[in-house]
Amino acid sequence: MPSSTLVELLHRVEAAIREYSEELVSQLARRDELEFEKEVKNTFITALMEVQNRQKEQRDSSKRKRRDKALSLQGGGMVSSNGGNTGSTGQKTGTMPVKRFSMEGLSNILQTGIRQTFGSTGNEKQYLNTVIPYEKKTTPPSVDDLQMLTKILYAMKEDSEKVPTLLTDYILKVLCPT
């Protein structure tokens, strides 16, 4: 084969190698983007599930506390001397509380008053039940939007004071970007 033909063949092979190398780099970059997007979505789902579980735990705990508080304030119920029958005046007679207040009931009342006066005692989650505004669009949320939502969810889970700031940023950047 003449050397000019070999040189031409070499240039074509080098051009094909460059073209295929660029395509390979492009495809690898796309694969990395897709893997990152998948990781962001999985992180978002995990954060959402963790917050929902914490919310459920808090609701259950709150119900238990209310039930226990009601039971302690009742002090075991009422005893009626005449079975709860009404007299001729139409009023119940003979119903007396067995126990007016328990020490636990008084303690709960005082703690509630102090909490209302001076703020939370730290046992209650202030930001856990924050509502994140969301506008459903024709396209799914972007990776950036999901990252912002994930930050908000983790801050809610940790009851961080960053929640209002993160929500404001999200609203301004995502919902009202003008």
N, CA and C atoms as an extended XYZ file, in Angstrom:
534
Properties=species:S:1:pos:R:3:atomname:S:1:resname:S:1:resid:I:1 pbc="F F F"
N         0.839       -1.178        0.000 N   MET     1
C         0.000        0.000        0.000 CA  MET     1
C         0.883        1.239        0.000 C   MET     1
N         0.507        2.214       -0.777 N   PRO     2
C         1.319        3.429       -0.800 CA  PRO     2
C         1.178        4.204        0.525 C   PRO     2
N         2.188        4.960        0.849 N   SER     3
C         2.212        5.686        2.121 CA  SER     3
C         1.124        6.759        2.178 C   SER     3
N         0.769        7.379        1.096 N   SER     4
C        -0.289        8.402        1.080 CA  SER     4
C        -1.631        7.765        1.462 C   SER     4
N        -1.898        6.554        1.019 N   THR     5
C        -3.129        5.837        1.362 CA  THR     5
C        -3.115        5.483        2.848 C   THR     5
N        -1.957        5.069        3.333 N   LEU     6
C        -1.832        4.735        4.757 CA  LEU     6
C        -2.038        5.972        5.639 C   LEU     6
N        -1.495        7.118        5.234 N   VAL     7
C        -1.643        8.359        5.991 CA  VAL     7
C        -3.118        8.774        5.999 C   VAL     7
N        -3.795        8.648        4.833 N   GLU     8
C        -5.224        8.978        4.751 CA  GLU     8
C        -6.035        8.048        5.648 C   GLU     8
N        -5.735        6.777        5.645 N   LEU     9
C        -6.403        5.797        6.483 CA  LEU     9
C        -6.162        6.125        7.961 C   LEU     9
N        -4.950        6.507        8.302 N   LEU    10
C        -4.620        6.881        9.676 CA  LEU    10
C        -5.449        8.085       10.130 C   LEU    10
N        -5.614        9.097        9.272 N   HIS    11
C        -6.402       10.282        9.615 CA  HIS    11
C        -7.874        9.916        9.828 C   HIS    11
N        -8.409        9.017        8.984 N   ARG    12
C        -9.800        8.585        9.156 CA  ARG    12
C        -9.983        7.821       10.467 C   ARG    12
N        -9.025        6.974       10.804 N   VAL    13
C        -9.106        6.205       12.052 CA  VAL    13
C        -9.007        7.154       13.251 C   VAL    13
N        -8.082        8.126       13.188 N   GLU    14
C        -7.952        9.083       14.276 CA  GLU    14
C        -9.225        9.917       14.434 C   GLU    14
N        -9.842       10.327       13.315 N   ALA    15
C       -11.095       11.098       13.367 CA  ALA    15
C       -12.205       10.249       13.984 C   ALA    15
N       -12.282        8.976       13.605 N   ALA    16
C       -13.296        8.083       14.173 CA  ALA    16
C       -13.060        7.887       15.667 C   ALA    16
N       -11.802        7.769       16.068 N   ILE    17
C       -11.467        7.601       17.490 CA  ILE    17
C       -11.906        8.851       18.268 C   ILE    17
N       -11.622       10.038       17.728 N   ARG    18
C       -12.040       11.283       18.396 CA  ARG    18
C       -13.562       11.354       18.516 C   ARG    18
N       -14.251       11.022       17.430 N   GLU    19
C       -15.715       11.058       17.425 CA  GLU    19
C       -16.287       10.082       18.459 C   GLU    19
N       -15.777        8.867       18.476 N   TYR    20
C       -16.265        7.869       19.432 CA  TYR    20
C       -15.888        8.234       20.864 C   TYR    20
N       -14.736        8.824       21.054 N   SER    21
C       -14.319        9.257       22.392 CA  SER    21
C       -15.241       10.359       22.919 C   SER    21
N       -15.579       11.326       22.058 N   GLU    22
C       -16.506       12.389       22.452 CA  GLU    22
C       -17.873       11.814       22.798 C   GLU    22
N       -18.345       10.873       21.999 N   GLU    23
C       -19.638       10.231       22.266 CA  GLU    23
C       -19.589        9.466       23.587 C   GLU    23
N       -18.486        8.762       23.848 N   LEU    24
C       -18.331        8.018       25.096 CA  LEU    24
C       -18.347        8.962       26.298 C   LEU    24
N       -17.596       10.065       26.206 N   VAL    25
C       -17.559       11.047       27.295 CA  VAL    25
C       -18.961       11.622       27.518 C   VAL    25
N       -19.661       11.928       26.454 N   SER    26
C       -21.021       12.462       26.547 CA  SER    26
C       -21.961       11.461       27.223 C   SER    26
N       -21.884       10.198       26.817 N   GLN    27
C       -22.746        9.164       27.400 CA  GLN    27
C       -22.409        8.910       28.878 C   GLN    27
N       -21.127        8.957       29.226 N   LEU    28
C       -20.728        8.781       30.624 CA  LEU    28
C       -21.235        9.946       31.489 C   LEU    28
N       -21.169       11.161       30.935 N   ALA    29
C       -21.682       12.324       31.666 CA  ALA    29
C       -23.192       12.193       31.877 C   ALA    29
N       -23.901       11.739       30.853 N   ARG    30
C       -25.358       11.537       30.971 CA  ARG    30
C       -25.658       10.471       32.028 C   ARG    30
N       -24.882        9.399       32.041 N   ARG    31
C       -25.075        8.339       33.034 CA  ARG    31
C       -24.874        8.883       34.447 C   ARG    31
N       -23.836        9.710       34.625 N   ASP    32
C       -23.585       10.311       35.935 CA  ASP    32
C       -24.737       11.225       36.361 C   ASP    32
N       -25.271       11.998       35.413 N   GLU    33
C       -26.416       12.864       35.711 CA  GLU    33
C       -27.616       12.041       36.158 C   GLU    33
N       -27.881       10.950       35.453 N   LEU    34
C       -29.012       10.090       35.802 CA  LEU    34
C       -28.815        9.427       37.172 C   LEU    34
N       -27.603        9.016       37.463 N   GLU    35
C       -27.321        8.423       38.779 CA  GLU    35
C       -27.504        9.446       39.878 C   GLU    35
N       -27.055       10.684       39.639 N   PHE    36
C       -27.216       11.748       40.624 CA  PHE    36
C       -28.698       12.043       40.841 C   PHE    36
N       -29.463       12.122       39.745 N   GLU    37
C       -30.909       12.365       39.835 CA  GLU    37
C       -31.595       11.256       40.630 C   GLU    37
N       -31.196       10.020       40.381 N   LYS    38
C       -31.768        8.881       41.112 CA  LYS    38
C       -31.444        8.995       42.602 C   LYS    38
N       -30.217        9.372       42.929 N   GLU    39
C       -29.806        9.525       44.327 CA  GLU    39
C       -30.599       10.637       45.006 C   GLU    39
N       -30.804       11.758       44.312 N   VAL    40
C       -31.573       12.877       44.866 CA  VAL    40
C       -33.015       12.443       45.125 C   VAL    40
N       -33.603       11.725       44.181 N   LYS    41
C       -34.984       11.261       44.352 CA  LYS    41
C       -35.095       10.275       45.519 C   LYS    41
N       -34.148        9.368       45.630 N   ASN    42
C       -34.172        8.414       46.745 CA  ASN    42
C       -34.006        9.121       48.083 C   ASN    42
N       -33.131       10.126       48.127 N   THR    43
C       -32.927       10.899       49.352 CA  THR    43
C       -34.204       11.646       49.721 C   THR    43
N       -34.872       12.224       48.730 N   PHE    44
C       -36.132       12.932       48.963 CA  PHE    44
C       -37.179       11.980       49.536 C   PHE    44
N       -37.322       10.814       48.934 N   ILE    45
C       -38.311        9.840       49.400 CA  ILE    45
C       -37.996        9.394       50.826 C   ILE    45
N       -36.730        9.154       51.108 N   THR    46
C       -36.322        8.762       52.461 CA  THR    46
C       -36.663        9.858       53.467 C   THR    46
N       -36.332       11.102       53.129 N   ALA    47
C       -36.615       12.227       54.037 CA  ALA    47
C       -38.115       12.366       54.260 C   ALA    47
N       -38.889       12.235       53.195 N   LEU    48
C       -40.339       12.350       53.304 CA  LEU    48
C       -40.905       11.264       54.221 C   LEU    48
N       -40.439       10.053       54.048 N   MET    49
C       -40.922        8.947       54.880 CA  MET    49
C       -40.518        9.150       56.347 C   MET    49
N       -39.305        9.636       56.585 N   GLU    50
C       -38.853        9.877       57.958 CA  GLU    50
C       -39.706       10.947       58.629 C   GLU    50
N       -40.011       12.023       57.899 N   VAL    51
C       -40.845       13.085       58.467 CA  VAL    51
C       -42.256       12.569       58.736 C   VAL    51
N       -42.804       11.798       57.794 N   GLN    52
C       -44.142       11.244       58.008 CA  GLN    52
C       -44.176       10.314       59.223 C   GLN    52
N       -43.133        9.518       59.401 N   ASN    53
C       -43.069        8.637       60.571 CA  ASN    53
C       -42.975        9.455       61.858 C   ASN    53
N       -42.161       10.503       61.850 N   ARG    54
C       -42.040       11.365       63.033 CA  ARG    54
C       -43.379       12.046       63.341 C   ARG    54
N       -44.074       12.495       62.281 N   GLN    55
C       -45.377       13.130       62.485 CA  GLN    55
C       -46.354       12.152       63.116 C   GLN    55
N       -46.339       10.915       62.640 N   LYS    56
C       -47.231        9.893       63.193 CA  LYS    56
C       -46.878        9.628       64.653 C   LYS    56
N       -45.579        9.512       64.957 N   GLU    57
C       -45.157        9.305       66.348 CA  GLU    57
C       -45.621       10.463       67.228 C   GLU    57
N       -45.480       11.686       66.730 N   GLN    58
C       -45.883       12.855       67.510 CA  GLN    58
C       -47.395       12.860       67.725 C   GLN    58
N       -48.177       12.531       66.687 N   ARG    59
C       -49.635       12.474       66.844 CA  ARG    59
C       -50.019       11.425       67.886 C   ARG    59
N       -49.402       10.232       67.792 N   ASP    60
C       -49.700        9.165       68.747 CA  ASP    60
C       -49.313        9.590       70.156 C   ASP    60
N       -48.161       10.205       70.308 N   SER    61
C       -47.696       10.663       71.617 CA  SER    61
C       -48.630       11.731       72.170 C   SER    61
N       -49.050       12.637       71.307 N   SER    62
C       -49.956       13.702       71.726 CA  SER    62
C       -51.301       13.126       72.175 C   SER    62
N       -51.807       12.145       71.426 N   LYS    63
C       -53.064       11.483       71.815 CA  LYS    63
C       -52.910       10.802       73.161 C   LYS    63
N       -51.784       10.103       73.357 N   ARG    64
C       -51.532        9.422       74.625 CA  ARG    64
C       -51.480       10.423       75.769 C   ARG    64
N       -50.784       11.538       75.552 N   LYS    65
C       -50.663       12.557       76.600 CA  LYS    65
C       -52.025       13.143       76.942 C   LYS    65
N       -52.833       13.442       75.910 N   ARG    66
C       -54.168       13.987       76.164 CA  ARG    66
C       -55.017       12.983       76.929 C   ARG    66
N       -54.937       11.711       76.543 N   ARG    67
C       -55.712       10.673       77.214 CA  ARG    67
C       -55.258       10.534       78.668 C   ARG    67
N       -53.936       10.493       78.885 N   ASP    68
C       -53.408       10.375       80.244 CA  ASP    68
C       -53.783       11.596       81.084 C   ASP    68
N       -53.714       12.771       80.468 N   LYS    69
C       -54.060       13.999       81.177 CA  LYS    69
C       -55.534       13.977       81.562 C   LYS    69
N       -56.387       13.563       80.637 N   ALA    70
C       -57.822       13.493       80.922 CA  ALA    70
C       -58.094       12.503       82.049 C   ALA    70
N       -57.411       11.372       82.018 N   LEU    71
C       -57.600       10.369       83.068 CA  LEU    71
C       -57.114       10.891       84.408 C   LEU    71
N       -55.988       11.601       84.431 N   SER    72
C       -55.466       12.105       85.697 CA  SER    72
C       -56.348       13.213       86.244 C   SER    72
N       -56.954       14.024       85.359 N   LEU    73
C       -57.840       15.081       85.830 CA  LEU    73
C       -59.162       14.516       86.330 C   LEU    73
N       -59.615       13.417       85.709 N   GLN    74
C       -60.849       12.778       86.156 CA  GLN    74
C       -60.640       12.101       87.496 C   GLN    74
N       -59.466       11.614       87.710 N   GLY    75
C       -59.136       10.983       88.976 CA  GLY    75
C       -59.892        9.692       89.206 C   GLY    75
N       -60.203        9.002       88.172 N   GLY    76
C       -60.830        7.691       88.337 CA  GLY    76
C       -62.319        7.683       88.112 C   GLY    76
N       -62.944        8.794       87.859 N   GLY    77
C       -64.360        8.770       87.519 CA  GLY    77
C       -65.234        9.355       88.609 C   GLY    77
N       -66.541        9.190       88.434 N   MET    78
C       -67.533        9.760       89.335 CA  MET    78
C       -68.330        8.627       89.959 C   MET    78
N       -68.782        8.866       91.174 N   VAL    79
C       -69.630        7.890       91.845 CA  VAL    79
C       -70.950        8.578       92.117 C   VAL    79
N       -72.029        7.945       91.752 N   SER    80
C       -73.342        8.523       91.957 CA  SER    80
C       -74.047        7.792       93.084 C   SER    80
N       -74.575        8.564       94.035 N   SER    81
C       -75.235        7.934       95.166 CA  SER    81
C       -76.632        7.453       94.815 C   SER    81
N       -77.243        8.042       93.783 N   ASN    82
C       -78.585        7.599       93.417 CA  ASN    82
C       -78.633        7.085       91.983 C   ASN    82
N       -77.503        6.641       91.463 N   GLY    83
C       -77.469        6.082       90.115 CA  GLY    83
C       -77.614        7.130       89.040 C   GLY    83
N       -77.432        8.388       89.385 N   GLY    84
C       -77.512        9.444       88.378 CA  GLY    84
C       -78.929        9.882       88.102 C   GLY    84
N       -79.896        9.511       88.937 N   ASN    85
C       -81.285        9.912       88.716 CA  ASN    85
C       -81.449       11.389       88.996 C   ASN    85
N       -82.363       11.994       88.284 N   THR    86
C       -82.612       13.406       88.503 CA  THR    86
C       -83.738       13.555       89.506 C   THR    86
N       -83.682       14.589       90.279 N   GLY    87
C       -84.727       14.861       91.256 CA  GLY    87
C       -85.871       15.609       90.610 C   GLY    87
N       -86.770       16.146       91.428 N   SER    88
C       -87.948       16.828       90.910 CA  SER    88
C       -87.594       18.148       90.251 C   SER    88
N       -86.410       18.691       90.551 N   THR    89
C       -86.011       19.962       89.946 CA  THR    89
C       -85.388       19.784       88.576 C   THR    89
N       -85.169       18.551       88.144 N   GLY    90
C       -84.590       18.304       86.836 CA  GLY    90
C       -83.077       18.359       86.858 C   GLY    90
N       -82.443       18.517       88.020 N   GLN    91
C       -80.992       18.549       88.116 CA  GLN    91
C       -80.497       17.233       88.661 C   GLN    91
N       -79.277       16.875       88.275 N   LYS    92
C       -78.675       15.656       88.820 CA  LYS    92
C       -78.342       15.894       90.270 C   LYS    92
N       -78.561       14.866       91.071 N   THR    93
C       -78.254       14.998       92.485 CA  THR    93
C       -77.360       13.861       92.911 C   THR    93
N       -76.560       14.118       93.894 N   GLY    94
C       -75.764       13.069       94.502 CA  GLY    94
C       -74.539       12.656       93.724 C   GLY    94
N       -74.099       13.401       92.708 N   THR    95
C       -72.907       13.030       91.963 CA  THR    95
C       -71.724       13.783       92.544 C   THR    95
N       -70.747       13.047       93.031 N   MET    96
C       -69.579       13.650       93.660 CA  MET    96
C       -68.317       13.077       93.032 C   MET    96
N       -67.348       13.896       92.756 N   PRO    97
C       -66.099       13.331       92.265 CA  PRO    97
C       -65.412       12.550       93.375 C   PRO    97
N       -64.859       11.404       92.995 N   VAL    98
C       -64.138       10.595       93.960 CA  VAL    98
C       -62.884       11.336       94.382 C   VAL    98
N       -62.226       11.929       93.444 N   LYS    99
C       -60.957       12.573       93.691 CA  LYS    99
C       -60.952       13.837       92.848 C   LYS    99
N       -60.796       14.985       93.457 N   ARG   100
C       -60.871       16.223       92.693 CA  ARG   100
C       -59.688       16.398       91.759 C   ARG   100
N       -58.497       16.398       92.271 N   PHE   101
C       -57.290       16.564       91.468 CA  PHE   101
C       -56.235       15.594       91.959 C   PHE   101
N       -55.515       15.056       91.038 N   SER   102
C       -54.354       14.258       91.429 CA  SER   102
C       -53.136       15.169       91.351 C   SER   102
N       -52.052       14.774       91.960 N   MET   103
C       -50.826       15.568       91.896 CA  MET   103
C       -50.330       15.650       90.456 C   MET   103
N       -50.490       14.546       89.725 N   GLU   104
C       -50.060       14.543       88.323 CA  GLU   104
C       -50.905       15.522       87.515 C   GLU   104
N       -52.207       15.548       87.792 N   GLY   105
C       -53.101       16.465       87.090 CA  GLY   105
C       -52.731       17.910       87.350 C   GLY   105
N       -52.452       18.236       88.619 N   LEU   106
C       -52.027       19.594       88.958 CA  LEU   106
C       -50.712       19.939       88.275 C   LEU   106
N       -49.796       18.990       88.255 N   SER   107
C       -48.511       19.212       87.600 CA  SER   107
C       -48.707       19.493       86.114 C   SER   107
N       -49.589       18.725       85.472 N   ASN   108
C       -49.859       18.940       84.039 CA  ASN   108
C       -50.456       20.321       83.795 C   ASN   108
N       -51.372       20.737       84.674 N   ILE   109
C       -51.995       22.052       84.516 CA  ILE   109
C       -50.941       23.147       84.640 C   ILE   109
N       -50.073       23.028       85.643 N   LEU   110
C       -49.020       24.026       85.824 CA  LEU   110
C       -48.061       24.046       84.640 C   LEU   110
N       -47.670       22.867       84.154 N   GLN   111
C       -46.739       22.815       83.017 CA  GLN   111
C       -47.369       23.428       81.785 C   GLN   111
N       -48.657       23.157       81.568 N   THR   112
C       -49.344       23.715       80.412 CA  THR   112
C       -49.381       25.239       80.512 C   THR   112
N       -49.685       25.750       81.708 N   GLY   113
C       -49.704       27.201       81.899 CA  GLY   113
C       -48.345       27.819       81.669 C   GLY   113
N       -47.310       27.173       82.179 N   ILE   114
C       -45.946       27.686       81.991 CA  ILE   114
C       -45.578       27.642       80.516 C   ILE   114
N       -45.920       26.539       79.833 N   ARG   115
C       -45.607       26.400       78.420 CA  ARG   115
C       -46.289       27.499       77.616 C   ARG   115
N       -47.556       27.779       77.938 N   GLN   116
C       -48.286       28.808       77.203 CA  GLN   116
C       -47.711       30.191       77.491 C   GLN   116
N       -47.210       30.386       78.702 N   THR   117
C       -46.660       31.680       79.071 CA  THR   117
C       -45.249       31.888       78.529 C   THR   117
N       -44.404       30.886       78.686 N   PHE   118
C       -42.990       31.055       78.367 CA  PHE   118
C       -42.535       30.289       77.136 C   PHE   118
N       -43.418       29.630       76.450 N   GLY   119
C       -43.033       28.901       75.253 CA  GLY   119
C       -42.893       27.419       75.510 C   GLY   119
N       -42.461       26.722       74.505 N   SER   120
C       -42.369       25.262       74.534 CA  SER   120
C       -41.294       24.790       75.499 C   SER   120
N       -41.520       23.606       76.058 N   THR   121
C       -40.544       23.028       76.976 CA  THR   121
C       -39.472       22.260       76.230 C   THR   121
N       -39.588       22.165       74.932 N   GLY   122
C       -38.593       21.430       74.161 CA  GLY   122
C       -39.054       20.025       73.798 C   GLY   122
N       -40.112       19.534       74.440 N   ASN   123
C       -40.609       18.200       74.123 CA  ASN   123
C       -41.440       18.206       72.850 C   ASN   123
N       -42.039       19.340       72.539 N   GLU   124
C       -42.908       19.416       71.375 CA  GLU   124
C       -42.115       19.888       70.171 C   GLU   124
N       -42.399       19.304       69.033 N   LYS   125
C       -41.723       19.690       67.805 CA  LYS   125
C       -42.447       20.890       67.197 C   LYS   125
N       -41.727       21.978       67.061 N   GLN   126
C       -42.328       23.205       66.580 CA  GLN   126
C       -42.536       23.194       65.068 C   GLN   126
N       -41.597       22.623       64.326 N   TYR   127
C       -41.644       22.703       62.865 CA  TYR   127
C       -42.024       21.392       62.194 C   TYR   127
N       -42.263       20.332       62.953 N   LEU   128
C       -42.497       19.020       62.355 CA  LEU   128
C       -43.729       18.983       61.467 C   LEU   128
N       -44.746       19.730       61.799 N   ASN   129
C       -45.983       19.698       61.016 CA  ASN   129
C       -46.121       20.884       60.071 C   ASN   129
N       -44.998       21.469       59.687 N   THR   130
C       -45.001       22.557       58.727 CA  THR   130
C       -45.553       22.061       57.396 C   THR   130
N       -46.361       22.887       56.759 N   VAL   131
C       -46.915       22.533       55.452 CA  VAL   131
C       -46.045       23.182       54.379 C   VAL   131
N       -45.558       22.375       53.472 N   ILE   132
C       -44.734       22.884       52.368 CA  ILE   132
C       -45.656       23.114       51.174 C   ILE   132
N       -45.770       24.348       50.706 N   PRO   133
C       -46.638       24.598       49.546 CA  PRO   133
C       -46.058       23.933       48.300 C   PRO   133
N       -46.941       23.369       47.487 N   TYR   134
C       -46.485       22.706       46.269 CA  TYR   134
C       -47.499       22.949       45.168 C   TYR   134
N       -47.002       23.339       44.014 N   GLU   135
C       -47.834       23.563       42.853 CA  GLU   135
C       -47.599       22.439       41.867 C   GLU   135
N       -48.634       21.662       41.589 N   LYS   136
C       -48.473       20.549       40.653 CA  LYS   136
C       -48.356       21.109       39.233 C   LYS   136
N       -47.322       20.661       38.547 N   LYS   137
C       -47.068       21.120       37.182 CA  LYS   137
C       -47.184       19.927       36.242 C   LYS   137
N       -47.066       20.190       34.969 N   THR   138
C       -47.132       19.100       33.990 CA  THR   138
C       -45.864       18.270       33.986 C   THR   138
N       -44.785       18.857       34.491 N   THR   139
C       -43.513       18.129       34.559 CA  THR   139
C       -43.187       17.824       36.021 C   THR   139
N       -42.433       16.764       36.260 N   PRO   140
C       -42.048       16.471       37.651 CA  PRO   140
C       -41.089       17.535       38.170 C   PRO   140
N       -40.940       17.617       39.491 N   PRO   141
C       -40.022       18.620       40.037 CA  PRO   141
C       -38.594       18.377       39.563 C   PRO   141
N       -37.872       19.457       39.395 N   SER   142
C       -36.475       19.355       38.951 CA  SER   142
C       -35.616       18.819       40.093 C   SER   142
N       -34.394       18.452       39.757 N   VAL   143
C       -33.445       17.966       40.755 CA  VAL   143
C       -33.176       19.059       41.786 C   VAL   143
N       -33.041       20.300       41.336 N   ASP   144
C       -32.809       21.414       42.254 CA  ASP   144
C       -33.991       21.595       43.213 C   ASP   144
N       -35.212       21.492       42.676 N   ASP   145
C       -36.400       21.614       43.525 CA  ASP   145
C       -36.433       20.495       44.566 C   ASP   145
N       -36.124       19.281       44.135 N   LEU   146
C       -36.119       18.154       45.070 CA  LEU   146
C       -35.060       18.335       46.154 C   LEU   146
N       -33.918       18.891       45.777 N   GLN   147
C       -32.873       19.132       46.770 CA  GLN   147
C       -33.339       20.160       47.807 C   GLN   147
N       -34.021       21.197       47.346 N   MET   148
C       -34.540       22.198       48.280 CA  MET   148
C       -35.588       21.583       49.204 C   MET   148
N       -36.494       20.781       48.624 N   LEU   149
C       -37.526       20.127       49.430 CA  LEU   149
C       -36.915       19.172       50.445 C   LEU   149
N       -35.870       18.471       50.029 N   THR   150
C       -35.195       17.534       50.942 CA  THR   150
C       -34.569       18.285       52.110 C   THR   150
N       -33.947       19.430       51.835 N   LYS   151
C       -33.366       20.237       52.914 CA  LYS   151
C       -34.452       20.665       53.903 C   LYS   151
N       -35.598       21.075       53.370 N   ILE   152
C       -36.697       21.498       54.239 CA  ILE   152
C       -37.175       20.321       55.084 C   ILE   152
N       -37.324       19.150       54.450 N   LEU   153
C       -37.802       17.970       55.187 CA  LEU   153
C       -36.841       17.578       56.305 C   LEU   153
N       -35.545       17.580       56.023 N   TYR   154
C       -34.578       17.234       57.070 CA  TYR   154
C       -34.594       18.273       58.195 C   TYR   154
N       -34.750       19.548       57.844 N   ALA   155
C       -34.826       20.592       58.867 CA  ALA   155
C       -36.084       20.404       59.720 C   ALA   155
N       -37.192       20.027       59.076 N   MET   156
C       -38.422       19.750       59.825 CA  MET   156
C       -38.218       18.581       60.775 C   MET   156
N       -37.580       17.534       60.271 N   LYS   157
C       -37.349       16.333       61.087 CA  LYS   157
C       -36.506       16.660       62.309 C   LYS   157
N       -35.534       17.518       62.135 N   GLU   158
C       -34.627       17.884       63.225 CA  GLU   158
C       -35.169       19.051       64.049 C   GLU   158
N       -36.361       19.559       63.673 N   ASP   159
C       -36.984       20.700       64.340 CA  ASP   159
C       -36.029       21.891       64.367 C   ASP   159
N       -35.386       22.121       63.230 N   SER   160
C       -34.393       23.187       63.107 CA  SER   160
C       -35.070       24.546       62.922 C   SER   160
N       -34.426       25.565       63.439 N   GLU   161
C       -34.935       26.919       63.269 CA  GLU   161
C       -34.700       27.442       61.852 C   GLU   161
N       -34.080       26.637       61.012 N   LYS   162
C       -33.835       27.015       59.615 CA  LYS   162
C       -35.079       26.830       58.755 C   LYS   162
N       -36.097       26.133       59.264 N   VAL   163
C       -37.285       25.810       58.457 CA  VAL   163
C       -37.915       27.053       57.838 C   VAL   163
N       -38.210       28.123       58.594 N   PRO   164
C       -38.836       29.291       57.962 CA  PRO   164
C       -37.984       29.896       56.842 C   PRO   164
N       -36.679       29.960       57.056 N   THR   165
C       -35.785       30.516       56.034 CA  THR   165
C       -35.770       29.637       54.794 C   THR   165
N       -35.661       28.323       54.999 N   LEU   166
C       -35.651       27.403       53.858 CA  LEU   166
C       -36.974       27.467       53.097 C   LEU   166
N       -38.083       27.551       53.825 N   LEU   167
C       -39.397       27.666       53.171 CA  LEU   167
C       -39.502       28.952       52.367 C   LEU   167
N       -39.026       30.045       52.939 N   THR   168
C       -39.059       31.328       52.232 CA  THR   168
C       -38.236       31.251       50.948 C   THR   168
N       -37.038       30.701       51.038 N   ASP   169
C       -36.195       30.541       49.848 CA  ASP   169
C       -36.887       29.689       48.797 C   ASP   169
N       -37.487       28.591       49.235 N   TYR   170
C       -38.187       27.686       48.309 CA  TYR   170
C       -39.333       28.420       47.616 C   TYR   170
N       -40.120       29.152       48.388 N   ILE   171
C       -41.262       29.864       47.809 CA  ILE   171
C       -40.790       30.911       46.810 C   ILE   171
N       -39.761       31.653       47.172 N   LEU   172
C       -39.277       32.720       46.298 CA  LEU   172
C       -38.587       32.183       45.048 C   LEU   172
N       -37.844       31.092       45.183 N   LYS   173
C       -37.083       30.575       44.036 CA  LYS   173
C       -37.879       29.638       43.157 C   LYS   173
N       -38.804       28.866       43.757 N   VAL   174
C       -39.515       27.840       42.991 CA  VAL   174
C       -40.931       28.241       42.642 C   VAL   174
N       -41.702       28.680       43.637 N   LEU   175
C       -43.112       28.981       43.390 CA  LEU   175
C       -43.335       30.360       42.781 C   LEU   175
N       -42.536       31.336       43.160 N   CYS   176
C       -42.687       32.710       42.663 CA  CYS   176
C       -41.325       33.232       42.179 C   CYS   176
N       -40.814       32.683       41.101 N   PRO   177
C       -39.448       33.024       40.677 CA  PRO   177
C       -39.270       34.384       40.019 C   PRO   177
N       -40.271       35.247       40.028 N   THR   178
C       -40.113       36.553       39.377 CA  THR   178
C       -39.535       37.586       40.252 C   THR   178
